[in-house]
Amino acid sequence: MALKDITLGQYFPGNSFIHRLDPRTKLLFTVLYIVALFSAKRLPSYPLLMAVLAVCIQISRVRL
């Protein structure tokens, strides 16, 4: 597998709601999401956080 096939951290051009957000807003929500991941103490928190991530991926229309 070539490095160009790895999509982690690569930019996907688009015109979705998330693409149009201010970069500072996206950075803030990313930091808050990471804090929520590390501070989750109960098992039911993880599926909820995964659902939030799945919704964000659907809204951004990024193909996996």
C-alpha positions in Angstrom: 0.0 0.0 0.0 1.4 3.4 -1.0 1.3 6.4 1.4 -1.0 8.3 -0.9 -3.7 5.7 -0.3 -3.8 6.5 3.4 -6.5 9.1 4.1 -5.7 9.9 7.7 -5.1 13.7 8.0 -5.6 14.4 4.3 -7.7 17.3 3.1 -11.0 16.4 1.3 -12.3 19.4 -0.6 -16.0 19.9 -0.2 -18.8 22.4 0.4 -20.6 20.9 3.4 -21.6 22.7 6.6 -18.6 21.4 8.3 -16.3 22.4 5.5 -17.7 26.0 5.7 -17.2 26.3 9.4 -14.5 28.7 10.7 -11.2 26.9 11.3 -11.1 28.0 14.9 -14.5 26.5 15.5 -13.4 23.2 14.0 -10.3 23.2 16.1 -12.3 24.0 19.3 -14.7 21.2 18.6 -11.9 18.8 17.9 -10.2 19.6 21.2 -13.5 19.3 23.1 -14.1 15.9 21.4 -10.6 14.7 22.4 -11.2 15.9 26.0 -14.5 14.0 26.0 -12.8 10.8 24.8 -10.1 10.9 27.5 -12.5 11.9 30.3 -15.1 9.3 29.5 -15.3 7.0 32.5 -18.3 4.7 31.7 -18.6 2.3 28.8 -21.9 3.8 27.5 -20.0 7.0 26.8 -17.9 5.4 24.0 -20.8 4.4 21.7 -22.3 7.9 22.2 -19.0 9.5 21.2 -18.7 7.2 18.2 -22.2 8.2 17.1 -21.3 11.9 17.3 -18.3 11.2 15.1 -20.4 9.2 12.7 -22.9 12.1 12.4 -20.1 14.5 11.8 -18.7 12.3 9.0 -22.2 12.1 7.4 -22.7 15.8 7.6 -19.3 16.5 6.0 -20.1 14.1 3.2 -16.5 12.6 3.4 -16.3 9.2 1.8 -14.4 6.6 3.8 
